[in-house]
Amino acid sequence: MNRRSFLTKIFAPAVVAAVAPTSLVYAAPSAYQGELLLTITANGGWDVTSYCDPKENVAGEKKINYWANNAKIQRVGGISYAPVGNNDWFFGKYANRMLVINGVDAQTNSHDTGKAHTWTGRNTVGAPSLTALFAAAKSPNIPLSYISEGGHSPTAGLVPLSRVTNAEQLRSIADPNSVPWSDRPIRTSASTSRIDALRQKRLNRMLQRNDLMGRDRENLEAYKSALEGKALLKTVASDLPNEGEWANFRASAQAIIASFKAGVACSADTEANYDFDTHGKHDERHHAALIDLNNDIDYLWEQAEAAGIANRLTVVISSDFGRTPHYNSEEGKDHWPIGSMIVMRKNASWAHRTVGMTDSGHNALRVNPRSLQADNNNGTIIYPKHTHKALQGMLGIESFAQSVGYGINAENFSFFG
């Protein structure tokens, strides 16, 4: 066999594979009507001892909370909370759709590592966020499948990521032929139709080429899918407020809820940037941040109810990590690896409960995965890998996560029954 014949025999299959159509299938999207997922990062490291894992002071030890000088831990159903700020109203209203997971050890005091660990279940880079996995599993081809306004949002190449932070930005994406300062479109409908026709003709011509490499064909197919989703994406504009009523969290919430309602998105991340990293003047700053967080979570659920999607929505709230169980010399609290996660779902059978536990000094206790009781012999500390394994199962994406190499190898905690 000569050299030319040998090379042809060896590399011909690879060439055919490279120019063959991609195995990914991009179909014209229809409005998504399935389950929805939203995660909220309390950015900076929240103090759950003044929130959902309340701690009173211990005689002879450093004070954990000044509020405990004159107040006691409160309880509603299976959830305990600290009597500060507007917690009484908030937990009274929403405890029946909450599962609180306490004693989650992020194993770090680093903000970036803490966020990565909290939202991927791994303390290394490269893994997709829970929301990226969800979008890729449920509906990767809808126009804005995965929206991120903040938080930790790597995709590992599983699904496109859309940065949408407010209603006006979303309106410009949904209807690029309009501008907010004029009632007149940028181009006439006749001009727009001609442009669309020429674009489609050119795309069809490119897709018919037989020398396209795999990545080029995949990109063209994705572009074709995006064009076919234009009509669906435009429907979101009718559900947007005429003017941006809010900034920051609420602006992103408006855009996310409108996208969910229109069926152009199925998962989203957002951040609550309310001064949680309180190394000084902790009580003054942190309690105000918790009030803002509660108000905005309430706003989110009220918007979801008004949009008619509350019964399909799961909301997960967490932070980088927790804060130290004592005050520093500046009356602040520093970074502490032990924190909590709250999972919210309307009418969920697993809600109105607290799982996981910490001792009086806010150290994580070993928990039995089956009984969910303290167990020093057969239990384990709860790590983010455990919360993610349970969440993947509850959300119905565990098999998909395993198929793309991001399943979780950990004990199976029965957090959700």
C-alpha positions in Angstrom: 0.0 0.0 0.0 1.5 3.4 -1.0 1.5 6.4 1.3 -1.4 8.2 -0.5 -3.7 5.1 -0.2 -2.7 4.6 3.4 -3.6 8.2 4.4 -6.8 8.1 2.5 -7.9 4.9 4.2 -7.0 6.2 7.7 -8.3 9.7 7.5 -11.3 9.5 5.1 -13.7 8.5 7.9 -12.6 11.5 9.9 -13.1 13.8 7.0 -16.6 12.4 6.3 -17.5 12.9 9.9 -16.2 16.4 9.9 -18.3 17.5 6.9 -21.3 15.5 7.8 -24.3 17.3 9.4 -23.9 17.8 13.2 -25.7 15.4 15.5 -27.3 18.3 17.3 -30.8 19.0 16.1 -32.1 22.5 16.0 -35.8 22.6 15.5 -38.1 25.6 15.2 -39.0 26.4 18.8 -42.5 26.6 20.2 -43.5 28.3 23.4 -42.2 26.4 26.5 -44.9 25.4 28.9 -42.9 23.1 31.3 -41.2 23.5 34.7 -39.3 26.7 35.4 -36.2 27.3 37.6 -34.8 30.6 39.0 -31.8 30.9 41.4 -31.1 33.9 43.6 -27.6 34.6 44.9 -27.5 36.7 48.1 -24.2 38.1 47.0 -21.3 38.4 49.5 -22.1 35.8 52.1 -25.3 35.9 54.2 -25.7 35.5 57.9 -28.2 32.7 58.3 -28.0 32.9 62.1 -30.1 36.1 61.7 -32.3 34.4 59.1 -33.2 30.7 58.6 -30.7 29.1 61.0 -31.2 31.4 64.0 -28.8 31.2 67.0 -29.3 32.5 70.5 -26.3 33.4 72.7 -24.5 30.8 74.9 -23.5 31.8 78.4 -19.7 32.2 78.7 -19.2 32.3 74.9 -18.8 35.2 72.5 -22.1 36.7 71.5 -23.4 35.3 68.2 -26.2 37.8 67.8 -27.1 41.0 69.6 -30.8 40.5 68.8 -30.7 37.5 71.1 -30.1 39.7 74.1 -33.8 40.6 74.2 -35.6 38.2 71.8 -36.1 34.5 71.2 -36.1 32.3 68.1 -39.4 32.2 66.3 -41.0 29.3 64.5 -43.7 28.8 61.9 -44.6 25.2 61.0 -41.3 23.3 60.5 -39.2 26.4 60.0 -37.3 28.5 62.6 -36.3 32.1 61.9 -34.6 35.0 63.6 -36.9 37.8 64.9 -35.2 40.6 63.0 -36.3 43.0 60.3 -39.4 41.8 58.4 -38.6 38.1 58.9 -41.8 37.6 60.9 -44.0 38.7 57.9 -41.8 37.0 55.3 -41.6 33.5 56.9 -45.2 33.7 57.9 -46.2 34.3 54.3 -43.9 31.8 52.6 -42.9 29.1 55.0 -45.5 26.8 53.4 -43.6 26.8 50.2 -40.1 26.5 51.7 -37.6 23.8 52.3 -34.7 25.1 54.4 -31.4 23.2 54.2 -29.1 24.2 57.0 -25.5 23.3 57.8 -24.2 23.3 54.2 -20.4 23.4 54.2 -19.0 25.4 51.3 -15.5 24.4 52.4 -14.1 27.8 51.6 -13.9 31.5 52.6 -13.3 32.6 49.1 -16.2 34.4 47.4 -15.6 33.0 43.9 -15.0 29.5 45.1 -18.0 29.7 47.3 -20.3 30.8 44.5 -19.0 28.1 42.2 -19.4 25.4 44.9 -22.9 26.6 45.8 -24.3 26.7 42.3 -22.5 23.8 40.6 -22.0 21.3 43.4 -18.2 21.3 42.7 -15.4 23.5 44.1 -13.6 23.5 40.8 -14.1 25.5 37.6 -15.7 24.3 34.4 -18.8 22.6 35.6 -22.2 24.1 34.5 -24.5 25.8 36.9 -27.7 24.1 38.0 -29.7 26.5 35.8 -27.6 25.7 32.8 -28.1 22.0 33.3 -31.8 22.6 33.7 -32.1 24.6 30.5 -30.1 22.2 28.5 -32.2 19.3 29.7 -35.6 20.9 29.4 -35.6 23.2 26.3 -32.2 24.3 24.9 -33.6 25.6 21.6 -36.1 28.3 22.8 -34.8 31.8 22.1 -33.6 32.7 25.6 -33.5 29.3 27.2 -31.0 30.3 29.9 -31.0 33.9 31.2 -28.4 35.2 33.6 -28.5 38.6 35.3 -25.8 37.6 37.7 -24.6 35.0 40.1 -22.5 32.0 38.9 -23.5 31.0 35.4 -21.0 28.8 33.5 -22.7 26.6 30.8 -19.9 24.1 29.9 -21.1 24.6 26.3 -24.4 22.8 26.9 -26.7 25.7 26.2 -26.4 29.4 25.1 -26.4 32.0 27.8 -28.4 35.2 27.4 -27.5 38.3 29.5 -30.8 40.2 30.1 -30.9 42.7 33.0 -34.1 44.7 32.5 -37.3 45.1 30.5 -36.0 47.6 28.0 -33.1 45.5 27.1 -35.4 42.5 26.6 -37.7 44.7 24.5 -34.9 45.6 22.2 -34.0 42.0 21.7 -37.6 41.0 21.1 -38.3 43.8 18.6 -35.0 45.2 17.2 -36.9 47.3 14.7 -38.2 49.6 17.3 -36.6 52.2 19.6 -37.9 53.4 23.0 -37.9 57.1 22.1 -40.1 56.8 19.0 -43.4 55.2 17.9 -42.0 54.8 14.4 -40.0 51.7 13.5 -36.4 51.9 12.3 -37.3 50.4 8.9 -40.6 49.9 7.1 -42.2 46.5 7.0 -41.5 46.2 3.3 -37.7 46.9 3.9 -37.7 44.4 6.8 -39.4 41.7 4.7 -36.8 42.2 1.9 -33.9 41.9 4.5 -35.4 38.8 6.0 -35.9 37.2 2.6 -32.3 37.9 1.5 -30.9 36.7 4.9 -32.9 33.4 4.5 -31.7 32.9 1.0 -28.1 33.4 1.9 -28.5 31.0 4.9 -30.1 28.3 2.8 -27.3 28.6 0.2 -24.6 28.3 2.9 -26.3 25.2 4.5 -26.4 23.5 1.1 -22.6 23.5 0.9 -21.0 20.1 1.2 -17.6 21.3 2.4 -18.8 22.7 5.8 -16.9 21.5 8.8 -18.9 20.2 11.8 -18.6 23.3 14.0 -19.5 25.6 11.0 -22.7 23.6 10.2 -23.6 23.5 13.9 -23.3 27.3 14.1 -25.4 27.8 11.0 -28.1 25.5 12.3 -28.2 27.4 15.6 -28.5 30.6 13.6 -31.4 29.2 11.6 -33.1 28.1 14.8 -32.7 31.7 16.2 -34.2 33.2 13.1 -37.1 30.7 13.3 -37.7 31.8 16.9 -38.0 35.5 16.1 -41.8 35.3 16.0 -41.9 33.6 19.4 -39.4 36.0 20.9 -41.5 39.0 19.8 -44.5 37.8 21.8 -42.6 38.6 25.0 -42.7 42.4 24.3 -46.5 42.5 25.0 -45.9 41.4 28.6 -43.2 44.0 29.4 -44.0 47.2 31.4 -44.0 50.3 29.3 -41.2 51.9 31.4 -38.6 50.4 33.6 -40.2 50.7 37.0 -37.4 49.2 39.1 -33.7 48.9 39.1 -31.4 46.0 39.8 -33.2 42.9 41.1 -36.7 43.9 40.3 -35.8 45.1 36.8 -34.3 41.7 36.1 -37.2 39.9 37.7 -39.6 41.7 35.3 -37.6 40.6 32.3 -37.3 37.0 33.6 -41.0 36.6 34.5 -42.1 38.0 31.2 -39.7 35.6 29.4 -41.1 32.7 31.4 -44.7 33.7 30.7 -44.0 34.0 26.9 -42.3 30.6 26.9 -39.0 31.9 25.5 -37.0 30.9 28.6 -37.0 28.1 31.1 -34.3 29.0 33.6 -32.6 32.1 35.0 -30.1 33.3 37.6 -30.2 36.7 39.4 -28.3 38.4 42.2 -29.4 40.3 45.3 -26.6 42.8 45.8 -27.5 44.2 49.1 -24.4 44.6 51.2 -24.3 41.2 52.7 -20.4 41.2 53.0 -20.6 43.0 56.4 -17.1 43.0 57.9 -18.1 46.1 59.9 -21.4 47.4 61.4 -22.9 44.0 60.8 -26.4 44.3 62.4 -27.1 47.7 60.9 -26.1 46.7 57.4 -27.0 43.0 57.3 -30.5 43.2 58.8 -31.3 45.9 56.2 -30.0 43.6 53.4 -32.2 40.8 54.6 -35.2 43.1 54.6 -34.5 44.0 51.0 -34.0 40.4 50.1 -37.3 39.4 51.6 -39.1 42.2 49.9 -37.7 41.3 46.5 -38.4 37.5 46.9 -42.0 38.6 47.7 -42.1 40.8 44.6 -40.8 37.9 42.5 -43.5 35.6 43.7 -46.3 38.2 43.3 -45.1 38.8 39.7 -45.1 35.0 39.1 -48.7 34.8 40.4 -49.8 37.6 38.2 -48.2 36.0 35.2 -49.9 32.7 35.9 -46.6 30.7 36.2 -46.3 30.4 40.0 -47.4 26.7 39.9 -44.5 25.8 37.5 -41.7 27.8 39.3 -39.0 26.5 41.6 -36.8 29.2 43.3 -33.5 28.4 44.9 -31.9 30.9 47.2 -28.4 30.7 48.7 -25.1 32.6 49.0 -21.3 32.4 48.8 -21.1 31.0 52.3 -22.1 32.1 55.8 -20.7 34.6 58.4 -18.8 34.0 61.6 -20.7 33.1 64.7 -19.3 36.1 66.5 -18.5 39.7 65.9 -15.1 41.2 65.1 -13.5 44.3 66.5 -15.4 46.4 64.0 -18.8 45.0 65.1 -18.8 43.1 61.8 -18.8 39.4 60.9 -16.3 37.7 58.7 -16.4 34.8 56.2 -17.6 31.4 57.6 -18.0 28.3 55.4 -21.2 27.1 56.9 -24.4 28.4 55.3 -27.9 27.5 54.1 -30.0 27.0 51.0 -33.7 27.7 50.6 -35.8 25.9 48.0 -39.2 27.3 47.3 -42.1 25.7 45.4 -45.8 26.4 45.6 -47.9 23.5 46.9 -44.8 21.3 47.2 -45.2 18.2 49.4 -41.7 18.6 50.7 -42.2 22.3 51.9 -42.7 23.8 55.3 -39.7 21.9 56.6 -36.1 22.3 57.7 -33.4 19.7 57.1 -29.7 19.7 58.1 -28.5 21.1 61.3 -25.8 23.1 63.1 -24.8 23.3 66.8 -25.1 26.3 69.1 -21.9 27.7 67.7 -23.0 27.3 64.1 -20.8 24.4 63.3 -22.3 21.8 60.8 -23.4 18.5 62.3 -23.2 15.1 60.7 -26.6 14.1 59.3 -28.0 10.6 58.3 -28.9 10.8 54.6 -32.0 8.6 55.2 -33.4 9.8 58.5 -32.1 13.3 58.2 -31.3 13.2 61.9 -28.0 14.0 63.6 -25.8 10.9 63.3 -22.1 11.0 64.3 -21.6 7.4 63.3 -23.4 6.9 60.0 -24.0 10.5 59.0 -22.1 13.0 57.0 -21.6 16.8 56.8 -23.9 18.3 54.1 -21.9 19.7 51.2 -23.1 21.4 48.0 -22.7 18.1 46.1 -25.5 16.7 48.3 -27.8 19.6 47.7 -27.2 19.4 43.9 -27.7 15.6 43.7 -31.0 16.1 45.5 -32.0 19.1 43.3 -31.1 17.2 40.1 -33.4 14.4 41.2 -36.3 16.7 42.3 -36.1 18.7 39.1 -36.0 15.6 36.9 -32.6 16.3 35.3 -30.4 13.7 37.0 -30.3 11.3 34.1 -29.5 14.2 31.7 -26.7 15.4 34.0 -25.2 12.0 34.0 -25.4 11.6 30.3 -23.4 14.8 29.7 -20.8 14.0 32.4 -22.1 16.2 35.2 -23.9 13.8 37.4 -23.1 14.0 41.1 -21.3 11.1 42.9 -22.4 11.6 46.5 -24.7 10.2 49.2 -28.4 10.5 48.3 -30.0 12.7 50.9 -33.8 12.4 51.0 -34.3 16.2 51.3 -37.4 16.1 49.0 -38.9 12.9 50.3 
